Amino acid sequence: MAYPQRNDQVEVTNQEILRGLRARLDHTGVSWVDKLPSILWGLCTTPKEATGVTPLYLVYDGEALVPVEVGVESDRVQHYDEENGEWRLMELDLVDEAQEKVVVLLMAYRQQMKQSYN
């Protein structure tokens, strides 16, 4: 069977999800549906080798705030200032620049992979 629209990156991500599900379900009797959100959260908050940043960072130009930090009041929650909202709006203007940097990193990574396999 041929897959003309196959996307290798999607295949790799699907394999990562399945690997996480297998690892978590081997020792418990819990349904895979209950474990899926934590696996997806892990994928979104783990830095990728090719880019050096997390997918969440690429979307929001910032790292995730773990729910525990909200209740415990971590350093970044304690030092949050209302003026930070204005600062974040200015940072949003720089999201495109950050994404362009990652595109350059990805191109360099692909070149490196090509050279090592050829």
Biopython code that builds the backbone (N, CA, C, O; Angstrom):
import numpy as np
from Bio.PDB.StructureBuilder import StructureBuilder

atoms = [
    (1, "MET", "N", (0.842, -1.172, 0.000)),
    (1, "MET", "CA", (0.000, 0.000, 0.000)),
    (1, "MET", "C", (0.893, 1.243, 0.000)),
    (1, "MET", "O", (1.849, 1.312, 0.773)),
    (2, "ALA", "N", (0.600, 2.211, -0.842)),
    (2, "ALA", "CA", (1.407, 3.417, -0.966)),
    (2, "ALA", "C", (0.781, 4.560, -0.168)),
    (2, "ALA", "O", (-0.441, 4.660, -0.059)),
    (3, "TYR", "N", (1.646, 5.425, 0.391)),
    (3, "TYR", "CA", (1.218, 6.598, 1.131)),
    (3, "TYR", "C", (1.855, 7.835, 0.504)),
    (3, "TYR", "O", (2.891, 8.298, 0.981)),
    (4, "PRO", "N", (1.256, 8.380, -0.556)),
    (4, "PRO", "CA", (1.878, 9.509, -1.232)),
    (4, "PRO", "C", (1.943, 10.768, -0.368)),
    (4, "PRO", "O", (2.812, 11.611, -0.589)),
    (5, "GLN", "N", (1.053, 10.916, 0.602)),
    (5, "GLN", "CA", (1.045, 12.107, 1.440)),
    (5, "GLN", "C", (1.716, 11.872, 2.800)),
    (5, "GLN", "O", (1.521, 12.651, 3.733)),
    (6, "ARG", "N", (2.479, 10.832, 2.904)),
    (6, "ARG", "CA", (3.098, 10.468, 4.176)),
    (6, "ARG", "C", (4.053, 11.553, 4.659)),
    (6, "ARG", "O", (4.823, 12.108, 3.874)),
    (7, "ASN", "N", (4.000, 11.846, 5.936)),
    (7, "ASN", "CA", (4.865, 12.840, 6.540)),
    (7, "ASN", "C", (5.707, 12.137, 7.595)),
    (7, "ASN", "O", (5.178, 11.655, 8.596)),
    (8, "ASP", "N", (7.010, 12.077, 7.375)),
    (8, "ASP", "CA", (7.888, 11.344, 8.285)),
    (8, "ASP", "C", (7.888, 11.925, 9.694)),
    (8, "ASP", "O", (7.984, 11.181, 10.669)),
    (9, "GLN", "N", (7.781, 13.243, 9.810)),
    (9, "GLN", "CA", (7.787, 13.852, 11.130)),
    (9, "GLN", "C", (6.547, 13.441, 11.929)),
    (9, "GLN", "O", (6.624, 13.236, 13.140)),
    (10, "VAL", "N", (5.424, 13.323, 11.258)),
    (10, "VAL", "CA", (4.204, 12.865, 11.929)),
    (10, "VAL", "C", (4.388, 11.426, 12.387)),
    (10, "VAL", "O", (3.976, 11.057, 13.487)),
    (11, "GLU", "N", (5.012, 10.614, 11.536)),
    (11, "GLU", "CA", (5.261, 9.216, 11.903)),
    (11, "GLU", "C", (6.144, 9.132, 13.147)),
    (11, "GLU", "O", (5.884, 8.318, 14.033)),
    (12, "VAL", "N", (7.180, 9.960, 13.223)),
    (12, "VAL", "CA", (8.080, 9.952, 14.376)),
    (12, "VAL", "C", (7.326, 10.372, 15.634)),
    (12, "VAL", "O", (7.490, 9.756, 16.687)),
    (13, "THR", "N", (6.512, 11.401, 15.534)),
    (13, "THR", "CA", (5.727, 11.854, 16.686)),
    (13, "THR", "C", (4.757, 10.779, 17.135)),
    (13, "THR", "O", (4.604, 10.546, 18.334)),
    (14, "ASN", "N", (4.102, 10.125, 16.197)),
    (14, "ASN", "CA", (3.189, 9.036, 16.559)),
    (14, "ASN", "C", (3.931, 7.918, 17.276)),
    (14, "ASN", "O", (3.407, 7.341, 18.229)),
    (15, "GLN", "N", (5.144, 7.604, 16.831)),
    (15, "GLN", "CA", (5.942, 6.569, 17.492)),
    (15, "GLN", "C", (6.300, 6.988, 18.916)),
    (15, "GLN", "O", (6.291, 6.162, 19.829)),
    (16, "GLU", "N", (6.618, 8.277, 19.105)),
    (16, "GLU", "CA", (6.934, 8.767, 20.455)),
    (16, "GLU", "C", (5.725, 8.638, 21.374)),
    (16, "GLU", "O", (5.859, 8.261, 22.538)),
    (17, "ILE", "N", (4.553, 8.950, 20.848)),
    (17, "ILE", "CA", (3.325, 8.829, 21.647)),
    (17, "ILE", "C", (3.079, 7.370, 22.010)),
    (17, "ILE", "O", (2.771, 7.058, 23.161)),
    (18, "LEU", "N", (3.214, 6.480, 21.040)),
    (18, "LEU", "CA", (3.005, 5.053, 21.313)),
    (18, "LEU", "C", (4.027, 4.518, 22.308)),
    (18, "LEU", "O", (3.678, 3.731, 23.188)),
    (19, "ARG", "N", (5.279, 4.933, 22.180)),
    (19, "ARG", "CA", (6.321, 4.497, 23.108)),
    (19, "ARG", "C", (5.988, 4.943, 24.540)),
    (19, "ARG", "O", (6.145, 4.175, 25.489)),
    (20, "GLY", "N", (5.529, 6.191, 24.682)),
    (20, "GLY", "CA", (5.134, 6.698, 26.000)),
    (20, "GLY", "C", (3.949, 5.944, 26.567)),
    (20, "GLY", "O", (3.917, 5.629, 27.757)),
    (21, "LEU", "N", (2.969, 5.654, 25.715)),
    (21, "LEU", "CA", (1.798, 4.901, 26.179)),
    (21, "LEU", "C", (2.183, 3.505, 26.623)),
    (21, "LEU", "O", (1.724, 3.029, 27.661)),
    (22, "ARG", "N", (3.027, 2.846, 25.839)),
    (22, "ARG", "CA", (3.448, 1.487, 26.212)),
    (22, "ARG", "C", (4.177, 1.494, 27.547)),
    (22, "ARG", "O", (3.943, 0.630, 28.393)),
    (23, "ALA", "N", (5.058, 2.466, 27.735)),
    (23, "ALA", "CA", (5.843, 2.514, 28.966)),
    (23, "ALA", "C", (4.953, 2.752, 30.183)),
    (23, "ALA", "O", (5.202, 2.192, 31.251)),
    (24, "ARG", "N", (3.942, 3.558, 30.033)),
    (24, "ARG", "CA", (3.082, 3.880, 31.176)),
    (24, "ARG", "C", (1.988, 2.853, 31.420)),
    (24, "ARG", "O", (1.500, 2.726, 32.543)),
    (25, "LEU", "N", (1.601, 2.126, 30.394)),
    (25, "LEU", "CA", (0.494, 1.183, 30.557)),
    (25, "LEU", "C", (0.958, -0.224, 30.890)),
    (25, "LEU", "O", (0.146, -1.060, 31.287)),
    (26, "ASP", "N", (2.239, -0.501, 30.738)),
    (26, "ASP", "CA", (2.736, -1.844, 31.023)),
    (26, "ASP", "C", (2.531, -2.235, 32.481)),
    (26, "ASP", "O", (2.273, -3.400, 32.783)),
    (27, "HIS", "N", (2.643, -1.275, 33.379)),
    (27, "HIS", "CA", (2.631, -1.595, 34.804)),
    (27, "HIS", "C", (1.325, -1.212, 35.492)),
    (27, "HIS", "O", (1.170, -1.438, 36.692)),
    (28, "THR", "N", (0.393, -0.641, 34.752)),
    (28, "THR", "CA", (-0.860, -0.209, 35.381)),
    (28, "THR", "C", (-2.039, -0.737, 34.580)),
    (28, "THR", "O", (-1.898, -1.129, 33.422)),
    (29, "GLY", "N", (-3.185, -0.742, 35.207)),
    (29, "GLY", "CA", (-4.398, -1.179, 34.529)),
    (29, "GLY", "C", (-5.235, 0.003, 34.057)),
    (29, "GLY", "O", (-6.433, -0.136, 33.812)),
    (30, "VAL", "N", (-4.597, 1.171, 33.930)),
    (30, "VAL", "CA", (-5.307, 2.396, 33.564)),
    (30, "VAL", "C", (-5.521, 2.440, 32.058)),
    (30, "VAL", "O", (-4.722, 1.905, 31.290)),
    (31, "SER", "N", (-6.595, 3.074, 31.650)),
    (31, "SER", "CA", (-6.903, 3.228, 30.231)),
    (31, "SER", "C", (-5.909, 4.187, 29.580)),
    (31, "SER", "O", (-5.437, 5.126, 30.221)),
    (32, "TRP", "N", (-5.595, 3.950, 28.315)),
    (32, "TRP", "CA", (-4.642, 4.808, 27.610)),
    (32, "TRP", "C", (-5.160, 6.232, 27.477)),
    (32, "TRP", "O", (-4.373, 7.174, 27.380)),
    (33, "VAL", "N", (-6.480, 6.396, 27.472)),
    (33, "VAL", "CA", (-7.071, 7.730, 27.352)),
    (33, "VAL", "C", (-6.696, 8.589, 28.558)),
    (33, "VAL", "O", (-6.522, 9.800, 28.424)),
    (34, "ASP", "N", (-6.572, 7.978, 29.723)),
    (34, "ASP", "CA", (-6.219, 8.716, 30.932)),
    (34, "ASP", "C", (-4.756, 9.159, 30.919)),
    (34, "ASP", "O", (-4.416, 10.172, 31.530)),
    (35, "LYS", "N", (-3.903, 8.430, 30.247)),
    (35, "LYS", "CA", (-2.469, 8.734, 30.221)),
    (35, "LYS", "C", (-2.072, 9.649, 29.068)),
    (35, "LYS", "O", (-1.003, 10.258, 29.111)),
    (36, "LEU", "N", (-2.901, 9.758, 28.048)),
    (36, "LEU", "CA", (-2.549, 10.526, 26.856)),
    (36, "LEU", "C", (-2.233, 11.996, 27.137)),
    (36, "LEU", "O", (-1.246, 12.497, 26.599)),
    (37, "PRO", "N", (-3.022, 12.721, 27.955)),
    (37, "PRO", "CA", (-2.694, 14.133, 28.186)),
    (37, "PRO", "C", (-1.301, 14.356, 28.767)),
    (37, "PRO", "O", (-0.609, 15.295, 28.373)),
    (38, "SER", "N", (-0.887, 13.501, 29.697)),
    (38, "SER", "CA", (0.444, 13.682, 30.296)),
    (38, "SER", "C", (1.550, 13.378, 29.284)),
    (38, "SER", "O", (2.610, 14.003, 29.324)),
    (39, "ILE", "N", (1.315, 12.439, 28.391)),
    (39, "ILE", "CA", (2.311, 12.130, 27.366)),
    (39, "ILE", "C", (2.422, 13.281, 26.372)),
    (39, "ILE", "O", (3.525, 13.660, 25.976)),
    (40, "LEU", "N", (1.288, 13.834, 25.970)),
    (40, "LEU", "CA", (1.309, 14.974, 25.051)),
    (40, "LEU", "C", (1.960, 16.191, 25.700)),
    (40, "LEU", "O", (2.694, 16.926, 25.040)),
    (41, "TRP", "N", (1.698, 16.408, 26.985)),
    (41, "TRP", "CA", (2.331, 17.511, 27.710)),
    (41, "TRP", "C", (3.853, 17.319, 27.718)),
    (41, "TRP", "O", (4.610, 18.270, 27.524)),
    (42, "GLY", "N", (4.278, 16.094, 27.942)),
    (42, "GLY", "CA", (5.711, 15.811, 27.931)),
    (42, "GLY", "C", (6.343, 16.092, 26.581)),
    (42, "GLY", "O", (7.447, 16.633, 26.513)),
    (43, "LEU", "N", (5.658, 15.732, 25.510)),
    (43, "LEU", "CA", (6.185, 16.002, 24.172)),
    (43, "LEU", "C", (6.271, 17.495, 23.887)),
    (43, "LEU", "O", (7.207, 17.956, 23.234)),
    (44, "CYS", "N", (5.297, 18.243, 24.373)),
    (44, "CYS", "CA", (5.276, 19.691, 24.112)),
    (44, "CYS", "C", (6.282, 20.459, 24.952)),
    (44, "CYS", "O", (6.680, 21.563, 24.581)),
    (45, "THR", "N", (6.700, 19.892, 26.079)),
    (45, "THR", "CA", (7.599, 20.615, 26.976)),
    (45, "THR", "C", (9.014, 20.044, 27.000)),
    (45, "THR", "O", (9.828, 20.435, 27.836)),
    (46, "THR", "N", (9.307, 19.128, 26.093)),
    (46, "THR", "CA", (10.650, 18.565, 26.003)),
    (46, "THR", "C", (11.395, 19.220, 24.843)),
    (46, "THR", "O", (10.902, 19.224, 23.714)),
    (47, "PRO", "N", (12.581, 19.776, 25.111)),
    (47, "PRO", "CA", (13.348, 20.390, 24.019)),
    (47, "PRO", "C", (13.700, 19.356, 22.953)),
    (47, "PRO", "O", (14.085, 18.230, 23.267)),
    (48, "LYS", "N", (13.565, 19.746, 21.711)),
    (48, "LYS", "CA", (13.892, 18.866, 20.593)),
    (48, "LYS", "C", (15.355, 19.041, 20.211)),
    (48, "LYS", "O", (15.898, 20.144, 20.282)),
    (49, "GLU", "N", (15.985, 17.951, 19.806)),
    (49, "GLU", "CA", (17.407, 17.971, 19.464)),
    (49, "GLU", "C", (17.687, 18.917, 18.296)),
    (49, "GLU", "O", (18.684, 19.639, 18.307)),
    (50, "ALA", "N", (16.824, 18.914, 17.306)),
    (50, "ALA", "CA", (17.075, 19.707, 16.105)),
    (50, "ALA", "C", (16.995, 21.206, 16.365)),
    (50, "ALA", "O", (17.747, 21.974, 15.765)),
    (51, "THR", "N", (16.096, 21.635, 17.249)),
    (51, "THR", "CA", (15.900, 23.069, 17.466)),
    (51, "THR", "C", (16.511, 23.556, 18.764)),
    (51, "THR", "O", (16.873, 24.727, 18.873)),
    (52, "GLY", "N", (16.631, 22.689, 19.740)),
    (52, "GLY", "CA", (17.152, 23.093, 21.034)),
    (52, "GLY", "C", (16.104, 23.757, 21.921)),
    (52, "GLY", "O", (16.413, 24.171, 23.038)),
    (53, "VAL", "N", (14.876, 23.861, 21.437)),
    (53, "VAL", "CA", (13.795, 24.467, 22.214)),
    (53, "VAL", "C", (12.579, 23.557, 22.191)),
    (53, "VAL", "O", (12.514, 22.602, 21.417)),
    (54, "THR", "N", (11.621, 23.864, 23.048)),
    (54, "THR", "CA", (10.408, 23.065, 23.110)),
    (54, "THR", "C", (9.398, 23.538, 22.070)),
    (54, "THR", "O", (9.425, 24.704, 21.679)),
    (55, "PRO", "N", (8.510, 22.659, 21.616)),
    (55, "PRO", "CA", (7.454, 23.102, 20.708)),
    (55, "PRO", "C", (6.582, 24.199, 21.332)),
    (55, "PRO", "O", (6.106, 25.090, 20.628)),
    (56, "LEU", "N", (6.375, 24.135, 22.640)),
    (56, "LEU", "CA", (5.596, 25.160, 23.321)),
    (56, "LEU", "C", (6.269, 26.523, 23.208)),
    (56, "LEU", "O", (5.597, 27.543, 23.053)),
    (57, "TYR", "N", (7.586, 26.535, 23.287)),
    (57, "TYR", "CA", (8.330, 27.782, 23.156)),
    (57, "TYR", "C", (8.156, 28.371, 21.758)),
    (57, "TYR", "O", (8.042, 29.587, 21.601)),
    (58, "LEU", "N", (8.134, 27.519, 20.761)),
    (58, "LEU", "CA", (7.969, 28.002, 19.392)),
    (58, "LEU", "C", (6.597, 28.631, 19.172)),
    (58, "LEU", "O", (6.456, 29.556, 18.373)),
    (59, "VAL", "N", (5.600, 28.138, 19.872)),
    (59, "VAL", "CA", (4.249, 28.675, 19.703)),
    (59, "VAL", "C", (4.055, 29.935, 20.537)),
    (59, "VAL", "O", (3.508, 30.922, 20.046)),
    (60, "TYR", "N", (4.500, 29.911, 21.801)),
    (60, "TYR", "CA", (4.184, 30.998, 22.720)),
    (60, "TYR", "C", (5.380, 31.872, 23.085)),
    (60, "TYR", "O", (5.222, 32.832, 23.840)),
    (61, "ASP", "N", (6.568, 31.570, 22.572)),
    (61, "ASP", "CA", (7.786, 32.319, 22.880)),
    (61, "ASP", "C", (8.018, 32.397, 24.387)),
    (61, "ASP", "O", (8.394, 33.443, 24.918)),
    (62, "GLY", "N", (7.793, 31.294, 25.053)),
    (62, "GLY", "CA", (8.020, 31.211, 26.483)),
    (62, "GLY", "C", (7.820, 29.785, 26.931)),
    (62, "GLY", "O", (7.159, 28.994, 26.258)),
    (63, "GLU", "N", (8.396, 29.464, 28.074)),
    (63, "GLU", "CA", (8.259, 28.113, 28.591)),
    (63, "GLU", "C", (6.978, 27.974, 29.394)),
    (63, "GLU", "O", (6.384, 28.964, 29.821)),
    (64, "ALA", "N", (6.567, 26.747, 29.589)),
    (64, "ALA", "CA", (5.319, 26.443, 30.290)),
    (64, "ALA", "C", (5.468, 26.719, 31.778)),
    (64, "ALA", "O", (6.541, 26.547, 32.355)),
    (65, "LEU", "N", (4.382, 27.147, 32.379)),
    (65, "LEU", "CA", (4.308, 27.310, 33.817)),
    (65, "LEU", "C", (3.601, 26.082, 34.353)),
    (65, "LEU", "O", (2.414, 25.882, 34.097)),
    (66, "VAL", "N", (4.315, 25.269, 35.088)),
    (66, "VAL", "CA", (3.775, 24.019, 35.608)),
    (66, "VAL", "C", (2.717, 24.345, 36.665)),
    (66, "VAL", "O", (2.936, 25.237, 37.485)),
    (67, "PRO", "N", (1.579, 23.651, 36.668)),
    (67, "PRO", "CA", (0.522, 23.954, 37.641)),
    (67, "PRO", "C", (0.993, 23.957, 39.093)),
    (67, "PRO", "O", (0.440, 24.689, 39.914)),
    (68, "VAL", "N", (1.993, 23.161, 39.422)),
    (68, "VAL", "CA", (2.511, 23.143, 40.789)),
    (68, "VAL", "C", (3.076, 24.511, 41.149)),
    (68, "VAL", "O", (2.968, 24.942, 42.297)),
    (69, "GLU", "N", (3.678, 25.198, 40.177)),
    (69, "GLU", "CA", (4.265, 26.503, 40.443)),
    (69, "GLU", "C", (3.212, 27.542, 40.807)),
    (69, "GLU", "O", (3.513, 28.498, 41.522)),
    (70, "VAL", "N", (2.009, 27.374, 40.338)),
    (70, "VAL", "CA", (0.950, 28.323, 40.648)),
    (70, "VAL", "C", (0.566, 28.212, 42.120)),
    (70, "VAL", "O", (0.383, 29.228, 42.791)),
    (71, "GLY", "N", (0.443, 26.981, 42.629)),
    (71, "GLY", "CA", (0.058, 26.783, 44.022)),
    (71, "GLY", "C", (1.192, 27.030, 44.997)),
    (71, "GLY", "O", (0.958, 27.529, 46.097)),
    (72, "VAL", "N", (2.415, 26.693, 44.619)),
    (72, "VAL", "CA", (3.555, 26.805, 45.510)),
    (72, "VAL", "C", (4.185, 28.188, 45.436)),
    (72, "VAL", "O", (4.935, 28.577, 46.331)),
    (73, "GLU", "N", (3.895, 28.908, 44.408)),
    (73, "GLU", "CA", (4.463, 30.224, 44.153)),
    (73, "GLU", "C", (5.985, 30.147, 43.987)),
    (73, "GLU", "O", (6.756, 30.437, 44.902)),
    (74, "SER", "N", (6.367, 29.753, 42.808)),
    (74, "SER", "CA", (7.779, 29.697, 42.468)),
    (74, "SER", "C", (8.329, 31.112, 42.335)),
    (74, "SER", "O", (7.601, 32.095, 42.472)),
    (75, "ASP", "N", (9.610, 31.191, 42.070)),
    (75, "ASP", "CA", (10.278, 32.484, 41.943)),
    (75, "ASP", "C", (9.626, 33.347, 40.866)),
    (75, "ASP", "O", (9.415, 34.542, 41.073)),
    (76, "ARG", "N", (9.309, 32.754, 39.726)),
    (76, "ARG", "CA", (8.741, 33.576, 38.660)),
    (76, "ARG", "C", (7.300, 33.985, 38.946)),
    (76, "ARG", "O", (6.834, 34.987, 38.404)),
    (77, "VAL", "N", (6.579, 33.234, 39.785)),
    (77, "VAL", "CA", (5.235, 33.651, 40.177)),
    (77, "VAL", "C", (5.323, 34.759, 41.230)),
    (77, "VAL", "O", (4.560, 35.724, 41.188)),
    (78, "GLN", "N", (6.247, 34.617, 42.165)),
    (78, "GLN", "CA", (6.404, 35.625, 43.215)),
    (78, "GLN", "C", (6.826, 36.976, 42.651)),
    (78, "GLN", "O", (6.398, 38.017, 43.150)),
    (79, "HIS", "N", (7.654, 36.969, 41.624)),
    (79, "HIS", "CA", (8.172, 38.219, 41.075)),
    (79, "HIS", "C", (7.387, 38.710, 39.864)),
    (79, "HIS", "O", (7.855, 39.573, 39.122)),
    (80, "TYR", "N", (6.211, 38.165, 39.671)),
    (80, "TYR", "CA", (5.380, 38.630, 38.565)),
    (80, "TYR", "C", (4.886, 40.034, 38.878)),
    (80, "TYR", "O", (4.428, 40.319, 39.985)),
    (81, "ASP", "N", (4.988, 40.884, 37.902)),
    (81, "ASP", "CA", (4.567, 42.268, 38.051)),
    (81, "ASP", "C", (3.535, 42.561, 36.970)),
    (81, "ASP", "O", (3.610, 42.001, 35.876)),
    (82, "GLU", "N", (2.587, 43.419, 37.260)),
    (82, "GLU", "CA", (1.559, 43.741, 36.269)),
    (82, "GLU", "C", (2.172, 44.321, 34.995)),
    (82, "GLU", "O", (1.603, 44.173, 33.913)),
    (83, "GLU", "N", (3.310, 44.969, 35.110)),
    (83, "GLU", "CA", (3.976, 45.525, 33.936)),
    (83, "GLU", "C", (4.510, 44.417, 33.027)),
    (83, "GLU", "O", (4.832, 44.657, 31.863)),
    (84, "ASN", "N", (4.601, 43.207, 33.571)),
    (84, "ASN", "CA", (5.049, 42.080, 32.757)),
    (84, "ASN", "C", (4.116, 41.844, 31.579)),
    (84, "ASN", "O", (4.553, 41.380, 30.525)),
    (85, "GLY", "N", (2.831, 42.159, 31.747)),
    (85, "GLY", "CA", (1.874, 42.012, 30.658)),
    (85, "GLY", "C", (2.271, 42.858, 29.465)),
    (85, "GLY", "O", (2.192, 42.402, 28.324)),
    (86, "GLU", "N", (2.695, 44.085, 29.719)),
    (86, "GLU", "CA", (3.169, 44.958, 28.638)),
    (86, "GLU", "C", (4.439, 44.384, 28.015)),
    (86, "GLU", "O", (4.618, 44.403, 26.797)),
    (87, "TRP", "N", (5.313, 43.875, 28.876)),
    (87, "TRP", "CA", (6.563, 43.278, 28.389)),
    (87, "TRP", "C", (6.274, 42.080, 27.485)),
    (87, "TRP", "O", (6.913, 41.903, 26.448)),
    (88, "ARG", "N", (5.302, 41.260, 27.894)),
    (88, "ARG", "CA", (4.942, 40.086, 27.087)),
    (88, "ARG", "C", (4.397, 40.504, 25.723)),
    (88, "ARG", "O", (4.680, 39.854, 24.716)),
    (89, "LEU", "N", (3.618, 41.587, 25.684)),
    (89, "LEU", "CA", (3.113, 42.068, 24.398)),
    (89, "LEU", "C", (4.262, 42.483, 23.490)),
    (89, "LEU", "O", (4.223, 42.237, 22.284)),
    (90, "MET", "N", (5.285, 43.111, 24.062)),
    (90, "MET", "CA", (6.449, 43.485, 23.255)),
    (90, "MET", "C", (7.185, 42.232, 22.779)),
    (90, "MET", "O", (7.668, 42.181, 21.648)),
    (91, "GLU", "N", (7.266, 41.223, 23.650)),
    (91, "GLU", "CA", (7.946, 39.989, 23.268)),
    (91, "GLU", "C", (7.211, 39.259, 22.153)),
    (91, "GLU", "O", (7.838, 38.598, 21.325)),
    (92, "LEU", "N", (5.893, 39.374, 22.125)),
    (92, "LEU", "CA", (5.126, 38.719, 21.071)),
    (92, "LEU", "C", (5.517, 39.230, 19.692)),
    (92, "LEU", "O", (5.402, 38.507, 18.702)),
    (93, "ASP", "N", (5.973, 40.462, 19.627)),
    (93, "ASP", "CA", (6.445, 41.002, 18.361)),
    (93, "ASP", "C", (7.704, 40.272, 17.885)),
    (93, "ASP", "O", (8.010, 40.253, 16.693)),
    (94, "LEU", "N", (8.427, 39.671, 18.834)),
    (94, "LEU", "CA", (9.673, 38.994, 18.501)),
    (94, "LEU", "C", (9.494, 37.509, 18.201)),
    (94, "LEU", "O", (10.467, 36.820, 17.892)),
    (95, "VAL", "N", (8.263, 37.008, 18.288)),
    (95, "VAL", "CA", (8.015, 35.581, 18.055)),
    (95, "VAL", "C", (8.451, 35.180, 16.656)),
    (95, "VAL", "O", (9.070, 34.132, 16.474)),
    (96, "ASP", "N", (8.134, 36.005, 15.667)),
    (96, "ASP", "CA", (8.525, 35.671, 14.294)),
    (96, "ASP", "C", (10.031, 35.545, 14.172)),
    (96, "ASP", "O", (10.530, 34.661, 13.476)),
    (97, "GLU", "N", (10.755, 36.422, 14.844)),
    (97, "GLU", "CA", (12.220, 36.374, 14.797)),
    (97, "GLU", "C", (12.739, 35.079, 15.425)),
    (97, "GLU", "O", (13.651, 34.449, 14.891)),
    (98, "ALA", "N", (12.160, 34.689, 16.553)),
    (98, "ALA", "CA", (12.568, 33.449, 17.215)),
    (98, "ALA", "C", (12.280, 32.252, 16.323)),
    (98, "ALA", "O", (13.090, 31.327, 16.248)),
    (99, "GLN", "N", (11.134, 32.258, 15.647)),
    (99, "GLN", "CA", (10.794, 31.150, 14.762)),
    (99, "GLN", "C", (11.732, 31.097, 13.560)),
    (99, "GLN", "O", (12.087, 30.010, 13.104)),
    (100, "GLU", "N", (12.133, 32.247, 13.047)),
    (100, "GLU", "CA", (13.074, 32.279, 11.936)),
    (100, "GLU", "C", (14.430, 31.712, 12.352)),
    (100, "GLU", "O", (15.080, 31.013, 11.575)),
    (101, "LYS", "N", (14.852, 32.015, 13.580)),
    (101, "LYS", "CA", (16.114, 31.457, 14.087)),
    (101, "LYS", "C", (16.039, 29.935, 14.137)),
    (101, "LYS", "O", (17.002, 29.247, 13.799)),
    (102, "VAL", "N", (14.888, 29.414, 14.563)),
    (102, "VAL", "CA", (14.725, 27.958, 14.657)),
    (102, "VAL", "C", (14.729, 27.335, 13.269)),
    (102, "VAL", "O", (15.254, 26.236, 13.092)),
    (103, "VAL", "N", (14.157, 28.013, 12.286)),
    (103, "VAL", "CA", (14.177, 27.498, 10.914)),
    (103, "VAL", "C", (15.616, 27.370, 10.437)),
    (103, "VAL", "O", (15.972, 26.381, 9.797)),
    (104, "VAL", "N", (16.446, 28.362, 10.744)),
    (104, "VAL", "CA", (17.860, 28.302, 10.361)),
    (104, "VAL", "C", (18.545, 27.135, 11.073)),
    (104, "VAL", "O", (19.334, 26.414, 10.463)),
    (105, "LEU", "N", (18.245, 26.947, 12.367)),
    (105, "LEU", "CA", (18.817, 25.822, 13.110)),
    (105, "LEU", "C", (18.390, 24.489, 12.511)),
    (105, "LEU", "O", (19.199, 23.567, 12.399)),
    (106, "LEU", "N", (17.119, 24.386, 12.125)),
    (106, "LEU", "CA", (16.625, 23.145, 11.515)),
    (106, "LEU", "C", (17.327, 22.860, 10.197)),
    (106, "LEU", "O", (17.675, 21.714, 9.912)),
    (107, "MET", "N", (17.535, 23.888, 9.396)),
    (107, "MET", "CA", (18.219, 23.691, 8.116)),
    (107, "MET", "C", (19.649, 23.210, 8.344)),
    (107, "MET", "O", (20.125, 22.322, 7.637)),
    (108, "ALA", "N", (20.333, 23.789, 9.324)),
    (108, "ALA", "CA", (21.697, 23.358, 9.641)),
    (108, "ALA", "C", (21.703, 21.925, 10.152)),
    (108, "ALA", "O", (22.590, 21.143, 9.809)),
    (109, "TYR", "N", (20.707, 21.577, 10.980)),
    (109, "TYR", "CA", (20.602, 20.226, 11.517)),
    (109, "TYR", "C", (20.372, 19.220, 10.396)),
    (109, "TYR", "O", (20.973, 18.146, 10.388)),
    (110, "ARG", "N", (19.504, 19.565, 9.456)),
    (110, "ARG", "CA", (19.235, 18.670, 8.326)),
    (110, "ARG", "C", (20.479, 18.476, 7.472)),
    (110, "ARG", "O", (20.758, 17.366, 7.020)),
    (111, "GLN", "N", (21.226, 19.553, 7.249)),
    (111, "GLN", "CA", (22.475, 19.445, 6.486)),
    (111, "GLN", "C", (23.450, 18.509, 7.195)),
    (111, "GLN", "O", (24.095, 17.667, 6.570)),
    (112, "GLN", "N", (23.540, 18.674, 8.510)),
    (112, "GLN", "CA", (24.433, 17.828, 9.301)),
    (112, "GLN", "C", (24.019, 16.362, 9.201)),
    (112, "GLN", "O", (24.872, 15.487, 9.053)),
    (113, "MET", "N", (22.719, 16.090, 9.280)),
    (113, "MET", "CA", (22.229, 14.723, 9.161)),
    (113, "MET", "C", (22.502, 14.157, 7.763)),
    (113, "MET", "O", (22.878, 12.994, 7.623)),
    (114, "LYS", "N", (22.310, 14.985, 6.734)),
    (114, "LYS", "CA", (22.575, 14.555, 5.366)),
    (114, "LYS", "C", (24.034, 14.144, 5.189)),
    (114, "LYS", "O", (24.341, 13.106, 4.603)),
    (115, "GLN", "N", (24.921, 14.987, 5.710)),
    (115, "GLN", "CA", (26.356, 14.700, 5.577)),
    (115, "GLN", "C", (26.751, 13.440, 6.330)),
    (115, "GLN", "O", (27.593, 12.673, 5.864)),
    (116, "SER", "N", (26.150, 13.224, 7.487)),
    (116, "SER", "CA", (26.542, 12.042, 8.252)),
    (116, "SER", "C", (25.996, 10.752, 7.633)),
    (116, "SER", "O", (26.583, 9.686, 7.819)),
    (117, "TYR", "N", (24.887, 10.834, 6.902)),
    (117, "TYR", "CA", (24.332, 9.636, 6.267)),
    (117, "TYR", "C", (24.857, 9.405, 4.859)),
    (117, "TYR", "O", (24.749, 8.294, 4.340)),
    (118, "ASN", "N", (25.423, 10.429, 4.231)),
    (118, "ASN", "CA", (25.922, 10.255, 2.859)),
    (118, "ASN", "C", (27.368, 9.925, 2.841)),
    (118, "ASN", "O", (27.947, 9.746, 1.769)),
]
sb = StructureBuilder()
sb.init_structure("model")
sb.init_model(0)
sb.init_chain("A")
sb.init_seg("    ")
for serial, (resi, resn, name, xyz) in enumerate(atoms, 1):
    if name == "N":
        sb.init_residue(resn, " ", resi, " ")
    sb.init_atom(name, np.array(xyz, "f"), 0.0, 1.0, " ", f" {name:<3s}", serial, name[0])
structure = sb.get_structure()
